[in-house]
Amino acid sequence: MSVFAQQQRKWWALLGVSIASFLGCVDFTIVNTALPALQADLGASVDALQWVINGFILALSSFMVLVGRLADLHGRKRVLFIGLAVFGLASLAAGLAGQIDTLIGARVLQGLACAVLYTASGAIVSSTFDTAEQGRAFGVLFGVNGVGLAVGPVLGGLITSAFGWQWIFLINVPFVLLSLAICSFSVKESRAGEAGARLDGWGALLLLIGLPSLVLVIVQGGVWGWGSNLTLGLVAVAVLALGAFLLVEQRVAAPIIDLKLFANRRFVAAVTASFGLALFYCVAFFVMPLYLAQIRGESLQASGLLLLPTTLGVALLSPLVGRLVDRKGPALLIKTGLLLFVLSALLQAGFDRQTSLPYLLGAFVVMGLGWASILGPSTVLGISSVPQDVGSVAMGSLMTLHNVGGGIGLALGVGLFHHFSATPPDDAQQAFLNGYRAVMGFLALAMLLAWAAVSLLLRTAPVPLPTAEEGASRG
């Protein structure tokens, strides 16, 4: 194969896996605007309706590390194809669901499949492109993902209004087939270089007990009560299972998570940045639409347009950021992005009833700049700091902790918001603003701490100055 043909094949592979990853991002957000139609058509309770989203998040977060390891051992292309097939069938089942329980089950399968789409796609890009091109390639991948996040809610509303909620799921099927077709000829098979390595069965079992328990506590703890028997019981199960998992992983020859990854300061810096990114946008996206609706009185359509500078900024800027990563490296961009988040949070803490449109959009644009500066570069930093044969595990670990960051942030952020918005009771708008400002203060502090941690982890040791004797001998 000629050099030109190899170059073409690489970019076709990027297109194929980008479609797969795009589908996962769209399905993360497309359901929200269709929830009222789902509730009316299926007669679902509010609690059941929440599980259409929570079931997806639970499966996605719980299986990322495990499917990453499976991809490393059995082939990333093969596992990606299985993930795409499961995602397509789950989308078909969701679109044809006549009961809420069936829909929730299909969404759990979608979440499991999306764990594959996220981890295998990143590992395939890492193994397909040389180090010098990875920043650009990941920039394209995350730019496409940003588009998915940005257009998901808009597409959900448009498709539901025009064709019915079923089509927000059924529309995935032709795109799954397109991704499979492109990847079939463009993606080379790659796997970890451990001959004869097998999946650690005990580790997998403990992980599948501990991680869902932890995620479930994060998602539902506020609903059940943080001091309830159910919450405390699940916390105990999570701690025991994950503690046992860590002990097992130190003793097996081929662990699911190579704990040595966390001895790598660059990888830990990437995890810290990715964790902080998810914490910020999950909390901010919870309160920002509420501010637009309750304080400014914006319609659903207007709120969506006002939020576009944030989400669309990620999509448009990620390819440019990717090129900058190739030239300058990821560290400076990540640290800049965290400081931009601090600035956006401080600007948003100044929102009130008369906030001007330029000020509001400026705060949202700064958030988009920060998001774009962290998303791709943190992944490049994480993947490039480890050997290629653990690329999928590294990606799975990175994205799992990313989601845990979002879950923890949302739990803390919502708790703070409700606490500070409880007073004064005679002025609902002022109460809301009190809660909003408390949340933004929390985010500013959290991002400042993340910036300090990343800066410390990426700090290079200074070159020692020569002693007087050494200087004299050189002279």
N, C-alpha and C positions, 0 to 999 in steps of 0.2 A: 504494500500500500504506500502511495506517495506521501510526502510530507503534507502537501495540500489536502489530500483526501483524509489524512489523520486529523488535521486541524478542523476540517468540516465535520468529521464524525464527533469530535469533542463537543462542538457547539450544538449539534443535533442532540447529543446525550443531555446537555444542559437544558435544552428545550423540553425534552421528554420528562426529565425529573422535575423541572420547574412546573410543568402542568400538574404533576402528581402532588407536589407540595402546595401549589395554588389551591387545589381542591380542598386540601385539609384546612387551609386558612379561611377560605370562603365558608366552609361548613362550621367553623368555629363561631362565626358572627351572623350568618345568614338567617338563623332560626329566630333570633330575638324579635325582629319586626313581624314575624309570622305568628308569634305566640297567641295574640288575640283571636286570630282565625282558627288556629289549632284548638283553642279552648272552646270556641263556639261550635265547631264541627264535631269534635270528639266528646264534648261534655265533660272535660277534664277539670279536676279541682286545681287550685293554685299550687298546692303542694306537689301534685303529680306533674303539673306543667314544669315546675322547676327542675324536675328530674330529666326532662328532655335535654336540658343543658348540663346539669350536674352529672348525669350518667356518662355523657361524652367526656367531660373533664376528668372524672374518676378513672375511666379506662385509659384515656390518653396519658395521664400522669403516672399511672401504676405500671404500665407495660413498656414504657420507653427504654429503660435500661435493659430489660430482658430481651426485647426484640432487637435491640442494637447488638447484643451478644450473639443472638441467633444469626443475624446477618453476617457478622464477622466469621462465624464458624461454617455456615452452610451456603454462603454466597450472597452478596448484597443484591445482585440483580435478581436472583431467584426469590429472595425474601420480599423485595420490592414488588415483584409480579404477584406473589401471593397476597401481599397487602392491598394492591390495586384491585385484585379480583374480589377480596372480601369487602373492600370499600364499595365497589360497584354493586355487589349483591345486597349489602346492607342498605345502600341508597335506594335500591329497587324495593326492598322490604319496607323501608320507611315511607316511601311514596305511596305504597299500596296498603299501608296500615289502616285498619278500621277501628282500632281500639288504642287507647293511650298506652297500655302496657306493651303492646306490640311495638309501638313507636319508640318507647323507651329502650326496649331490648335492641332494636335496630340501631339506635343512637349509641348504645354501649359498644356494639360491633363496629360502628363507624369510628368511635374513639380509639378502639384497639387498632384498627387499620391505619388510622392517622398517625399513631405512634410509629408505625413502619414508614409511612410516607415522609415524616419529618426526619427520622434518624437515617434511613437508608439513602435518601436523596442527598443529604449532606455528606455522607461517607462516600457516595459515588462521585460527587463533585470533587471531593478531596483526593480520591485515587485517580481521577481522570485528568486533572489539571496539575501542571507543575507548580511548585511553590510560588514562582514569580507571577503566575496567572491566577492564583487562587483568590486573591482579593477582588479582582474584577469579576470572576465567575460567581463567587458568593455574593458580590454586590448585585449581580443580575438576579440570582436566586431570591435574595431577600427583597429586592425591588418588586419582583413578581408577588412575593408573599405579602408585601405591603399593599399592593393593589388589591389582593384578595381580602385583606382585613378592611380596607377602605370601602370597597364596593359591596361587601357582604350584606350589611344592613340595608343599603339602597336596593340591591338586587332582590333581597328578601321581600321588601315592600312591593316592588314593581311586579315581580313574578306572582306573588300571592294575589295582588289586585287583578292581574290580567288573566291568570290561568288557574289559580287555586294553590293552596299551600303545598299540595302534593308535589308540584313541579320544582320546588326548591331542592328536593331530593332527586327526583327523576332526571333532572337536567345534568346530574353528575355522570350518568351512565355513558353518553357518547364521548365525554371528555376522558373517562377512564379508558375507553377503547382506543382513543387517539394517543394517549400516553403510552399504552401497551404497544401500539404499533410502532411508534417512534423509538422507544427504548429497545425494542426487540432487535433492531439492526444497528443501533448506535452505542449502546452501553455494553462495555466489556465486563465479564464476570470478574469479581475480585473478592477475596476473603482473607482472613487472618492467616499468617504464616505458621501457625502451630500445627504441625503434622499430628494427626490422630487425636487432637484435643476434642473433648466432649463437653456438653453443657453440664454445669454443676447442678445436679438435681436437688440436693438439699438446700443449696443457696437459692435456687429458683423458687422452691416452696416457701421458704422463709420470707423472701422478698414479696411474693404474691399474697402473703398474710399481712406483713408489716406495712408495706407501702399503701395499699388501699385503705387500711385502718387509719393511717396518718392522714391521707388525703380526705377521707370521710369526716374525720374530726375537724379538719380545716374548713370543709365545705358546710358541714351541718352543726358544728359546735355551738354557734350562736343561736340556732333554732332550738336545739335540744336543751341549751343551758350549759355553760362551761363547767359548772359544778355538778351536773347531773350524773347519775350512776352510769348511764349509757356512754356519755362522753368520757368519763374517767376510766371506764372499763376498756374502751377502745384505745385510749392513750396507753394504758398498761399493756394491751396486746401489741400495739405498735412498738413500744419501747423494748419489750421482751423479744419480739420477733426480729426487729432490726438489729438489736444488740447481738442476738445469736447469729444473725446473718453476717455481721462484721467479723465475729470470731471464726465462723466457717470459712469466710473468704480469705482469711490469713493462712489457712491450712491446706487449701486445695491447690492443685497444680495449675488449673485453668479457671480462675475465678470469673464470675459474671462481671463484677466491678474490680478492676485492678486498683487496689487502694494506694498503690504507688503513684497513681495519677495525682493524688492529693498531696503528695510530697513535692510535686512540681509547682513552683511558685507561679509560673506563667499560667498554668492551667487553673489554679485556684483564683488568680486574678480574673481570668475569663469567666469563671463560675460566679464570682462576686459581682462582676459587671452585669452578667445576664440575669442573675437573681434580682439585682437592683432595678434593672430595666422592667422586668415583669411586675415587680412590686409597684413601681411608679405608674405604669400605664393601666394596670388593672384597677387601682384605686382612683386614679384621675378620671378614667372613663366611666367609673361609677357615678362620680359627683358632677362632672362637667355637663352632661345632658340635663341633669336635674336643675342645675343653675340656669341653664338656658331656658328651660320650660317654666320653672317656678318663680324665678326672679325677673327674667326678661320677657316672659310670656311668649316665647317663640313656638311656632308650630313644629310638628315632627319633621316635616320636610326642611324647614328653615334651620332647625337644629342640626340636621344631617349636613347641610351645606356649610354651616359655620364650623363644624368639626373637620371638614375636609382638609383645611390647611395643615392639620396634624397628621392624619392618616395618609393623605395623598403626598404630603411632604416626604414621608418615609419611602413611598414608592418611587418618587421622582429622584430623590437624592441618593438612594442606596447604590445605584450603579456608579455615580460620581465618587461616592465615599469608597467604593470598592477599588477604583483606580488609585485613589489617594493611599489606600492601604498598601497596594503594590509598590508605591513609590516611597512612602514615609513609614510604613509599618502601622500596626493597629493600636499601639499603646497611647500615642498622643490623641488620637481620635476618641478613644474610649474615655480618657480622662476629661477631654473637652465636652463630650456628650453628657457625662455625669454633672459637670458644672452648669451646662445649659439646662438640665433638669432642675437643678437648684434655682436657677434664675427664673424659669417658668413657674415653679411652685411659689416663689416669692412674689412674682407679678400677679399670679392668680389669688394669692392671699389678700391682694389689694382690691379685688372685685367688690363692687357694691351695686346698689340699685340703679345708679346713673353711670356705670362704666361705659366709656365711649367704645364704639365699634373698632377703631384702629388699635386701641389698647388691648381689647379682648383678643382680636385676631393676632396681634403681636405676641401675646402670651402663648397662644395656641401654636403659632409658627415656631417659636423657640422650642416648644415641646417636640414638635416634629423634627427639628434639626437635631435635638439631643437623641431622639429615638433612632434616627438614621445613623448617627455617629457611633452608636453602641451596638445595634443589632448585628450587622454583618461583621464588624471588626472583632467583637467578642467571640463570635464563632470561629473566625479565622485564627485568632489568638489561641483558642482552646484546641482546635484541631491541629494547628501547625506546631504546637508545643509537645505533641505526643507522637509515638511511632505510628506509621500508617496501619499496621496490623491490629491496632486497637481503636481505629478511627470511629467505627460505629458505636463502640462502648463509650468512647469519649463524648461523642455527639449525644448519645442517649443520656449519659450522666448530666451533661450540660443542660439539655432540654428538660430533663426531669426536675432538676433544681430550679430551672427557670420557672416551671409551672408551680413548684412548691412556693417560690418567692411570690408569685401572683396570688396564690391561695392565702398565704400568711398575711400578705399586705392587705388583701381585701377584708379578711377577718378583723385585723387591727384597725384599718381605715373606717370600716362601717361602724365598729364599736365606738371609735372616737367621734365620728360624725353624730351618732345617736346621742352620745353623752353630752356633747357641747351644744347640740341643737335642741336639747330639752328645755333650755331657758333662754330668754324670758318667755313664758307661755302666752303672754298677751299679744305678741307680735310675731306671727309665723315667719315672715320674711327675714326679720332680724335674727330669729332663732336659727333659720337655715344658714344665713351668712356666718353666724358664729361657728356652726359645725363645719362649714366649708373652709373657713380660715384655719380651724384647728387641723383639719385633714392636710391642707397645703403646708402648714408649718411642720407637721409630722413628715411629709414627703421631702421637704427641703432638708431637714435634719438627717433623714435616712440616706439621701443621696450624697450629702456632704460626708457622712461616715463611709459610704461606699467609695467615694473618690479618695478619701484618705487611705483606706485599706488597699485599693488598687495601686495607688501611687507608692505605697510602702512595699507591696509585693513585687512591683516591677522596677523598683529602684536597683540600679546596678552598683556594685561595690566600687568605691572610688579607688583610683590608681594611687598607691602609696607614693609619697614624695621621697626622693632619694635622701639618704642620710648625708651628713657632711663628709664622712669618710668615702661614701660611694661617689659623691660629687667630685671629690678631690682625685679619686682614682680614675674617673672618666676624663677629668681634665688632663 
